[in-house]
Amino acid sequence: MTADDFDRILAPVTERALALLGDLVAMPTESRTPNRALIDWVGDRLQAYGASVSVIEGHPGRANLLATLGPSGPGGLLLSGHTDVVAAGEGWTTPAYELTRTDVGWMGRGSADMKGFIACVLATIEELDVDELTRPLHIALSYDEEIGCVGVHGLLRQLADGAAHRDVRPDLVLIGEPTMMRPRHAHLGKLAHRLAFTARAGHSSLSPFEPTAIGAAVEVIAALESVATPHRAAATRDAADEPSADVTVNIGTIHGGTALNVLSEHCEITFEIRHTTAFDPDDLLVPVWAAVARVEAELTAVGGGVEREEISRYPALSTDRSHPLVRMVERIADRGSTVAVGFGTEGGLFAAAVDAPVVICGPGDIAVAHRPGEHVSTAQLDACLGFLPTLVSAVCRP
């Protein structure tokens, strides 16, 4: 059977999910740009099916959404996703913001990460008998996840402080990031910083006597490498080539200097540190900040200094894989036992906010996200559309 033959016999719910996905992909909700059109569009559909919907305003033109179907009160299931996508960039063979059927699947920016999951959630709700729910079903959508889980903080503050949402205390949180529908229970946390070094320009012959911005940056980078080295040596890959490390350090960018024969006046670096729940990133960075203090004293003596900016921070996730609800998700997904995932999500933030087990499971392959040609297969959407109704029934109609 060819892919075209398969598409001609799609189940109606799959056809509906693809129609919804096409509409979602057509809205280019790139990070740091407005997403209100998508939030309002989703909110209108959920309200039509009986949901109570709250739009939680964020940065200009951007918002989170929190919707509830079924009875109010604690318990139930929360399905979470982010609405932003990374910029499309160059190199596409099809229009980036138009869902297109190709030999590898349904192509379009966000099709895997993670509008495919949102489309499946909406298609599932359209088939749902809300009156049969005995526990609430919540849907949470956030913005600017791709730049460090920025937008979801406003939603989580509402869960903690907003009187209208204090009873949103689900038994289980499912985050639909692309995992090829294999459940994941853990991921690394992340802390990212920008450091800008300034010194005094001068002739390169003065290098024995005066500090330079690049020299200061190099000393700090050496301190970062000293943090990374023991953990790099302990990192492993499993039989499926999945990486595993307790701590990772990466210097992402470095820019500085003006000419070969000039003492560098400016240099800027960005770096990140990722970690399991066993490590506090601030503790890990103690020797790095000590190095920053040393070079800052030298730079200040010549009228320079160090500017520090925290770019993003989110906690690690480590859900107890033996929890009965985690085991239930494994059985329903039927894709093997849960394992850690290599990328970050909003999971650690949700775990801290609602004190519930968090599992990551959604359609698509993270390997094709964030690049030209992002796509999701019909089989992955079908698997999600089979998984979600069973999960909703198990948690919200026990």
C-alpha positions in Angstrom: 0.0 0.0 0.0 1.4 3.4 -1.0 1.3 6.5 1.1 -1.4 7.9 -1.2 -3.5 4.8 -0.8 -3.2 5.1 3.0 -4.2 8.7 2.9 -7.4 7.9 0.9 -8.6 5.6 3.7 -7.8 7.8 6.7 -10.2 7.5 9.6 -12.5 10.6 9.8 -10.9 11.7 13.1 -7.5 11.6 11.4 -8.8 13.7 8.5 -10.1 16.1 11.0 -6.8 16.3 12.9 -5.0 17.0 9.6 -7.4 19.8 8.8 -6.9 21.3 12.2 -3.1 20.9 11.9 -3.2 22.7 8.5 -5.0 25.6 10.1 -2.4 25.7 13.0 0.6 25.5 10.8 -0.8 28.4 8.7 -0.4 30.6 11.7 3.3 31.5 11.9 3.6 31.8 15.6 7.4 32.2 15.8 8.9 32.8 19.2 8.8 36.5 20.3 6.0 37.2 17.9 2.2 37.5 18.5 0.3 34.2 19.1 -3.1 35.8 20.0 -4.8 34.7 16.7 -4.0 31.1 17.5 -5.0 31.4 21.1 -8.3 32.9 20.2 -8.9 30.4 17.5 -8.3 27.5 19.8 -10.3 29.1 22.6 -13.3 29.6 20.3 -13.3 25.9 19.4 -12.9 24.7 23.0 -15.8 27.0 24.1 -18.0 25.5 21.4 -17.5 22.1 23.0 -18.4 23.3 26.5 -15.0 24.3 27.9 -14.5 27.2 30.3 -11.6 29.2 28.7 -9.2 31.7 30.3 -6.8 33.7 28.2 -3.9 34.8 30.3 -2.2 37.9 28.8 1.6 38.0 28.5 4.0 40.0 26.5 2.3 42.3 23.9 0.4 40.2 21.4 1.1 37.0 23.2 -0.9 35.0 25.7 -1.4 31.6 27.4 -4.6 29.7 27.4 -6.1 27.5 30.1 -9.3 25.7 29.4 -11.3 23.1 31.4 -13.9 20.6 30.3 -16.0 18.5 32.7 -16.5 19.2 36.4 -14.5 21.7 38.4 -12.4 20.6 41.3 -9.1 18.9 41.9 -7.9 15.8 40.0 -8.2 14.9 36.4 -5.8 15.3 33.5 -3.9 18.4 32.1 -2.7 18.3 28.5 0.0 20.9 27.8 1.6 22.3 24.7 3.4 25.4 23.5 2.2 27.4 20.6 5.4 29.0 19.4 7.7 27.6 16.7 11.3 28.4 15.8 11.8 30.7 12.8 11.3 28.9 9.5 14.6 30.0 8.0 15.9 29.0 4.6 16.1 25.6 2.8 12.5 24.5 2.6 11.3 22.6 -0.4 7.7 23.3 0.4 6.1 26.5 1.9 7.0 26.5 5.5 3.7 27.7 6.7 1.5 25.5 4.6 0.9 21.8 5.6 2.0 19.8 2.6 1.9 16.0 2.0 5.3 14.6 1.1 7.0 11.2 0.9 8.2 11.6 4.4 5.0 12.9 6.0 3.0 16.1 6.6 5.5 18.9 6.2 5.3 22.4 7.7 6.9 24.4 10.5 5.5 23.2 13.8 4.0 20.0 12.4 6.1 18.0 14.9 7.0 20.5 17.5 4.3 20.7 18.6 1.2 21.7 16.7 0.6 18.0 15.7 -0.2 17.3 19.3 -2.4 20.3 19.7 -4.4 19.3 16.6 -4.8 15.8 18.0 -6.0 17.2 21.3 -8.6 19.3 19.5 -9.7 16.4 17.3 -10.1 14.2 20.4 -12.2 16.8 22.2 -14.5 17.1 19.3 -15.3 13.4 19.6 -15.6 13.5 23.4 -18.8 13.2 25.4 -18.0 15.9 28.0 -21.1 15.0 30.1 -19.5 11.6 30.9 -16.4 13.2 32.5 -16.3 12.7 36.3 -13.0 14.6 36.7 -11.7 17.7 34.9 -9.8 17.7 31.6 -7.6 20.8 31.4 -5.8 22.1 28.3 -2.9 24.5 28.8 -1.2 26.3 25.9 1.8 28.6 26.4 4.0 31.0 24.3 7.7 31.5 23.9 8.7 28.0 25.1 11.4 27.7 22.5 13.4 30.6 24.0 13.6 29.2 27.5 10.0 28.4 28.7 9.3 32.1 29.1 5.6 32.5 28.6 4.3 29.6 30.8 5.3 31.4 34.0 2.3 33.7 33.7 0.0 30.7 33.4 1.6 29.0 36.4 1.3 32.1 38.5 -2.4 32.0 37.9 -2.6 28.4 39.1 -0.8 29.4 42.3 -2.4 32.8 43.0 -5.5 33.2 40.8 -8.7 32.4 42.8 -10.4 31.2 39.6 -7.7 28.5 39.0 -6.7 27.3 42.4 -8.6 24.1 42.0 -6.6 23.2 38.9 -4.7 20.4 40.6 -4.6 17.5 38.1 -3.7 13.9 38.9 -1.4 13.8 35.9 0.2 16.3 33.5 1.0 15.2 29.9 3.2 17.4 27.8 2.9 16.5 24.1 6.4 17.3 22.9 7.5 15.0 20.0 8.7 11.7 21.5 7.6 9.3 18.7 4.8 8.5 21.2 7.2 6.9 23.7 6.6 8.2 27.2 9.4 10.1 28.9 9.6 10.9 32.6 12.7 13.1 33.0 14.8 15.8 31.3 17.6 18.1 32.1 17.1 21.6 33.5 18.8 24.6 31.9 20.4 27.9 33.0 21.8 30.3 30.4 23.8 33.5 30.7 25.3 36.3 28.6 28.5 37.9 29.7 29.9 41.1 28.1 33.5 42.0 28.9 34.9 45.5 28.4 38.5 46.7 28.6 40.6 49.6 27.3 41.7 49.5 23.7 45.4 49.9 23.0 48.4 48.8 20.9 49.0 45.1 21.0 52.5 45.7 22.4 50.9 46.6 25.7 49.5 43.1 26.2 51.9 42.2 29.0 50.7 45.1 31.0 46.9 45.5 30.4 44.0 43.1 30.5 41.9 42.5 27.4 38.2 41.7 27.0 39.0 38.5 25.0 41.6 37.4 27.5 39.0 37.8 30.3 36.5 35.8 28.4 39.0 33.1 27.8 39.7 32.8 31.5 36.0 32.5 32.2 35.6 29.9 29.4 38.4 27.9 31.0 36.4 27.9 34.3 33.4 26.7 32.4 35.4 23.9 30.8 36.7 22.9 34.3 33.0 22.4 35.4 32.2 20.4 32.2 35.2 18.1 32.1 34.4 15.5 34.8 30.7 15.3 33.7 31.8 15.0 30.0 33.9 12.0 30.9 30.9 10.3 32.6 28.5 10.9 29.7 27.2 7.8 27.9 25.0 6.7 25.0 22.7 3.8 25.2 22.1 1.0 22.6 19.7 3.3 20.7 22.4 6.1 20.7 20.4 8.2 23.1 22.8 10.5 25.0 22.8 10.6 28.8 24.7 13.1 31.0 24.2 14.5 34.4 25.6 17.9 33.5 26.4 19.5 30.2 28.1 22.9 29.5 28.1 24.7 26.2 29.6 28.0 25.2 27.2 28.9 22.4 28.6 32.2 21.0 31.7 34.4 21.3 32.2 37.8 19.7 34.9 40.3 20.2 38.0 42.3 19.2 38.6 44.7 16.4 42.0 44.0 14.8 45.0 41.7 15.2 47.2 44.5 16.6 44.7 46.1 19.0 44.0 45.1 22.6 40.4 43.9 22.5 38.0 46.4 24.0 34.8 44.3 23.8 34.0 40.6 24.0 30.7 38.8 24.6 29.9 35.2 25.3 26.8 33.2 25.9 26.8 29.9 27.7 24.4 27.3 29.1 24.5 24.6 31.7 22.1 21.7 31.7 21.6 19.4 34.7 19.6 16.6 36.3 17.6 17.2 39.5 20.6 15.9 41.5 22.5 19.2 40.8 21.8 22.8 41.6 23.1 24.9 38.6 24.0 27.8 40.9 26.3 25.5 42.9 27.9 24.2 39.8 28.7 27.7 38.6 30.4 28.8 41.8 33.9 28.5 40.3 32.8 30.3 37.2 31.5 33.3 39.1 34.8 33.3 41.1 36.6 33.6 37.7 34.3 36.4 36.7 35.1 38.3 39.9 38.8 37.9 39.3 38.7 39.3 35.7 36.2 41.9 36.7 38.6 43.4 39.2 41.3 43.6 36.5 39.0 45.1 33.9 37.6 47.7 36.4 41.2 48.9 37.0 41.4 50.1 33.4 37.8 51.5 33.2 36.1 48.3 32.0 34.0 45.6 33.6 31.7 42.7 33.2 28.0 42.9 32.4 26.0 39.8 33.4 22.5 38.8 32.1 20.6 35.6 32.9 18.9 34.6 29.6 16.7 31.8 30.7 16.3 29.2 33.5 14.0 26.2 33.9 14.2 23.3 36.3 15.0 19.6 35.5 12.2 17.0 35.6 12.4 13.7 37.3 9.1 11.9 37.7 9.0 8.7 39.6 8.9 6.1 36.8 7.2 3.6 39.2 4.2 5.9 39.8 1.0 4.1 38.9 -0.1 6.8 36.5 3.3 6.7 34.7 2.9 3.0 34.3 -0.6 3.5 33.0 0.7 5.9 30.4 3.3 3.3 29.3 0.6 0.7 28.9 -1.7 3.0 26.9 1.1 4.3 24.6 2.5 0.8 24.2 5.9 2.0 22.9 8.1 0.6 25.6 9.2 1.7 29.1 9.6 5.4 29.8 13.1 6.9 29.5 14.6 10.3 29.9 14.5 12.8 27.1 17.4 14.8 25.8 15.7 18.2 25.4 14.1 20.5 27.9 10.4 21.1 28.3 8.0 23.0 30.6 7.7 19.7 32.6 9.8 20.7 35.6 7.9 24.0 36.0 4.6 22.2 35.9 5.8 19.5 38.4 6.8 22.3 40.9 3.5 24.2 40.3 0.9 21.5 40.6 2.7 18.7 42.5 1.6 16.0 40.1 3.5 13.4 38.0 4.5 14.8 34.6 5.0 12.7 31.6 6.2 13.8 28.1 4.6 12.0 25.2 3.6 13.2 21.8 3.6 12.6 18.0 6.6 13.3 15.8 10.4 13.1 16.0 12.4 15.9 17.7 15.2 15.1 15.2 13.3 16.8 12.4 12.2 19.8 14.5 13.9 23.2 14.3 15.1 22.6 10.8 13.8 22.9 7.2 11.5 20.1 6.2 10.0 19.6 9.6 7.3 16.9 9.3 5.1 14.5 11.1 3.8 11.1 9.8 0.2 10.0 9.5 1.1 7.0 11.6 2.3 9.2 14.4 -0.9 11.3 14.4 -2.9 8.1 14.3 -1.0 6.7 17.3 -1.7 9.9 19.2 -5.4 9.9 18.3 -5.6 6.4 19.6 -3.7 7.2 22.8 -5.5 10.4 23.9 -9.1 9.2 24.2 -8.0 6.1 26.2 -5.9 8.3 28.5 -8.7 10.8 29.0 -11.1 8.0 29.8 -8.7 6.3 32.2 -8.0 9.5 34.2 -11.2 11.5 33.8 -13.7 8.7 33.8 -12.1 6.2 36.2 
